[in-house]
Amino acid sequence: MTSIQSLFFGIREYLSPVLKNSKFKETGCITPEEFEAAGDFLVYKCPTWKWESGEVSKRRDYLPAEKQFLITRNVPCFRRVKQMEYTEEDSETQVETEDGEEAWVATHSGRVAANIEEIVQQIEGEDDEITKRMSSILIEPDTDKEEVDIPDYDDIPDIEDVVEDDDPAALNTTSNVVATHDDGLSDKILQVRTYDVFITYDKYYQTPRMWLFGYDEHRSPLTSTQIFEDISQDYAKKTVTIEAHPHLNMSLASIHPCRHAQVMKKIIEKMNEEALKKFELLKQQYGNSPNAPQAEQAQVRVDQYLIIFLKFMSSVVPTIDYDHTISA
């Protein structure tokens, strides 16, 4: 059944046209060129992420040969999803889709206390420096350059800022510590799983797609059942399935991208709305000055797409701690 499904997906992707025109603000979709730009920016801001070329026979001609997909390795996962308990400090929210389909659930989404004004401030820059800072941003990961401001990973709005629907959730701080006497060096060792996290471009859905390959504390590959222990139960075996990696000869857990564009569109719209409100106040301060900031400078840039995407994906894999891979 899996081989037939993989064949179907392969044919479907092959027959799908390549998106040529930018639509990330209108639909949440991105072109291969925009995926590359967003990947370059992610790699520039966080060197733990790297481009990979994959198997030669599986390369897509709409992406550069050396930039087929992104990967970060050895991402820690300290606890299982079932060890998380609900409290008033966290929430579970839903993003309603425009086509009437079932809403996307954002689990444990209140764990990051994001202030929308702080988010906008990170996107815009600060005060009178706004025009200079935004206009000077270039994607040049291989050259030394002055650090530029991007939205802080922790300040990107959680999905509860898009729609409101409270349902408490929180983290159980009890760690998995077990006794050992194998080497005599320590009586307690923290049992930590690690994951290799992949991001590919899905030509059919025209969005990024996340893949996971896990290891236990002994660096042995995790089984499918063990991987699903680290995925929110709202998604395990539903939105998250085991499928063939498009660029490697292996099957991995993947978060299906069927609603990625819709949710990303909602998040980007919310960020842009708040940014424009901030800019209206700044324009009043500038008056008729020729240096007054323009509304376009407040908008989320497409090269920031993957930074926002990773925050969105944390609702699916709340215990896989790739927060540390994003620099401020």
C-alpha positions, 0 to 999 in steps of 0.5 A, a space after each residue: 500500500 505504501 509503495 502504491 501511495 508513493 507512486 501516486 504522490 510521485 506522479 501527482 507531483 511530476 504532473 503539477 506545474 511549477 509555481 512561477 509568480 509570488 503568491 505568499 501574501 495572497 495564498 501562503 504558497 511560495 515559489 521554488 525561488 522563494 523557498 531557496 531565498 527563505 532557506 538561504 536566510 535560515 542558513 545565514 541566521 542559523 548555521 545549524 541548518 544546512 542545504 543538502 543535495 540528496 540522491 542525484 537521481 531524485 533531484 528536482 530541476 526547479 531547485 539548484 542541485 546543491 540546494 534540494 532540501 534543508 536539514 538540521 541534525 541532532 535536535 534534542 527531544 527531552 520528553 514524550 508528548 504524553 508527559 505534557 499536562 494542561 494548565 491555564 498557562 498554555 492553550 490549544 487553539 484552532 486556525 479556521 480554514 477558508 474552504 470550510 474544512 476541519 480547522 488546524 489545531 495548534 497544541 500547547 501554543 501558549 507556551 511562548 508568551 509573544 507580544 504582538 507589538 514586540 513581533 512587529 517591532 522586530 520586523 520593522 526595526 526600532 523607532 527612527 532606524 526603521 527605513 535604514 534597517 529594512 532597506 539594508 537587508 540582503 541575503 548573503 550567507 557566505 559573506 561577512 556583514 553587519 547583523 540585521 534584525 529579523 523577527 525573533 523566533 520567540 516573538 513570532 505570533 502563536 496560532 492563538 493570535 490568529 483565532 481565539 479558542 482557549 483550552 489550557 495546556 502546559 509542560 510537565 517539568 519532570 525530566 526522564 532521569 534514570 540510574 546507571 552504573 555502567 561506567 561509574 562516571 555518573 549515577 544519573 543520565 538524562 535519557 534524550 532522544 534526538 532528531 534530524 529535521 528536514 525541510 523540503 519543497 512540496 511542488 504540489 502544495 507549493 509550500 515547505 514540508 517537514 520530515 523527521 528521523 529520530 534516534 534513541 539515547 543509544 543512537 539507534 533509529 526510532 520505530 514509527 511507534 516511538 516517533 509518534 510518541 513525540 508528535 501531538 496526538 491530534 496529528 499522529 497517524 493523521 496529519 503526520 504519516 510515514 512516507 518516502 523522502 523525496 530526495 533520499 532512499 528512506 521513509 520518514 515521518 512527515 507533517 502533511 502540507 495540505 493546510 500549510 498554505 492556509 495557516 501560513 496565510 493567516 499568520 502572515 496576515 495577522 503580522 502584517 495587520 499589526 505592523 501596519 498599525 505600528 507604521 501609522 503611528 510612526 508616520 505621524 511622528 515623521 509628518 511630511 518628512 521625505 524619510 517617513 517610512 513606507 507601508 510596504 516596509 512593514 510587511 513580512 518578507 518572503 525570506 522570513 517565511 521559514 522562520 515563521 514556518 518552523 514556529 508554526 510546526 512546533 504545534 505539531 512536535 512540541 517536544 522536539 526542541 529546535 527553538 535553539 536553532 533560530 538565532 535572534 
